[in-house]
Amino acid sequence: MVAYGWFLPDEVQRLHAALMADMTDPAPVLDDATWRDLELGRYLDALARHTSLFGRQVLFHRLRASTTLAPDDRLQARLQGPQSDAEVDAAWMALQPLRSVDIDLAGPLFSDPLPVVPAWVRHLWAVPLGFVAAAGLAAAGAVAWAAALGLATLVVSTRAQIALHAPLQQWQRQRWALLVMLQATTDAAAAGRHSAILHPVQDQAPTARTLLRALGPGWADRIPALAEYANLLALTQYRRWGRDLARLPLQRAGLQQVFLAVAGLEADLTLRGHLRHGPATCSAQLAQGRSLDFVDLVHPLLDRPHPLSLRLDGQGAFITGQNGAGKSTLLRSVGLNVVVGQAFGFCYASQARVPRLPVGTSLQIEDSLGTATSLYMAELGRARWLCGLAQRPGGALLLVDEIFRGTNPQESMAATAALARELAATALLLMATHHRQLAPWLAPALLPWCVVLAADGAQTLQAGVLERTNGLTMLADYGFSEAMRIDAERVFERLQAAGQPDAAPAWPTAP
């Protein structure tokens, strides 16, 4: 059985890359940084822990291209339409062999160039004739001629096997995986006729059966000992390899449709099982414009999440809170649920209305020694990317957490305020920051919200701005000396008196 964690990210992304390459002027998809910030890789691993590479590739594509593909009414019909549990369970069992496939087929079927068969492969039929002719000469008494012809034929056969061994082995792995896929399609299609979720594979079942006959083993291949001798003396597998690859361009379109049907079915069944046995969910309604509404929102990867409710209609959110209160978690919860709502049609909440907007984030930016990029340079690059996304027609949903940490406090506040005003003009912006003094200046474009952490660990989201910080208090909680804490408070008081970072300056009037 395959350990699914062994699949490389490049393999999981292969189908998505191939399908997006064929789209002309697609809507923006989630970029790598947003995918990492929202921890969608971890979410996909948890969601698809019992799913093969086939279904995982489809789930990845639906998440990554959520704004391009959604809304998918057919997906909801398949997941929520009339289903027979017995038929669905039988189809799930029919797909079990897919989990034994440890090689990617999306690349060979959708994007990779087909292997080029050497022209001389078509002449390999002469090898078995050479051995037969050598045997005939020996029987006729022409031993010398028989030996010469047999040796020449053996040399040609050996050189052919050496030259073709690696591509033949690769094709045999791929052909075996294709046969598993085709057989799983026909078996799943035969599971029943009354479940809407099975209709896509039932439509492709005739094609799968035709391809099974074309790619299936011949009578000689079914007898192991005979197959080995036949390949050694007659190069049967090498000759078939040439014929298979010659026919593959004609079969590729059919194989692609079967792949999408069976991989899509496994993805659908994965989602159906998650809806029935996973965390509590609700249907996600798509909102118009720059608005969202969550009631009892949670993050599905947290063991003990605290439900939060948030409603925004045209205005963004200016989010403050003490250290460790959960500001970053709130942003990740919103972002993940919006993406999942767009892609799959459900959210981890009791009620949800998500915007039909591309999602962009700036939650975790780091410097890079390899590219000689400082933290502030990296933050500037990400901010410029967010501005570009916000300016697309229709805007975007942007989630920003403590940007511009890489410069001094005064310039950080100034740049943060300017960026927030720039983004909020065209996008739905949720910004978490410790610069609580910015709240009046950014109103009314951003409504103030405060994440409050109770003594028992429960989180609540309240209207307003954080009143009391806890950065210096936490020094004692983490084992620093009392003298150090007192010294830090003394410096903090002097900075406030001098009108430094935490003081409340007189902000210019917002235009």
Buried (B, 14 or more C-beta within 10 A) or exposed (E): EBEBEEBEEEBBBBBBBBBBEEEEEBBBBBBEBBBBBBBBBEBBBEBBEBBBBBBBBBBBBBBBBBBBBBBBEEBBEBBBEEBBEEBBEBBBEBBEBBBEBBBBBBBBBBBEEEBEBEEEBEEBEEBBEBBEBBEEBBEEEBEEBBEEBBEEBBEBBEEBBEBBEEBBEBBBEBBBBBBBBBBBBBBBBBBBEEBBBBBBBBEBBEBBBEBBEBBEEEEBBEEEEEBEEBBEBBBBBBBBBBEBBEEBEEBBEBBBBBBBBBBBBBBBBBBBBBBEEBEEBBEBBEBEEBBBBBBBBBBBBBEEBBBBBBEBEEBBBBBBBBEEBBBBBBBBBBBBBBBBBBBBBBBBBBBBBBBBBBBBBBBEBEBEEEEEBEBBBBBBEBBEBBBEBBBBEBBBBBBBBBBBBBBEBEEBBBBBBEBBBBBBEBBBBBBBBBBBBBBEBBEEBBBBBBBBBEEEEEBBBEEEBBEEBBEBEBBEEEEEEEEEBEEBEEEBEEBEEEEBBBEEEEEEEEE
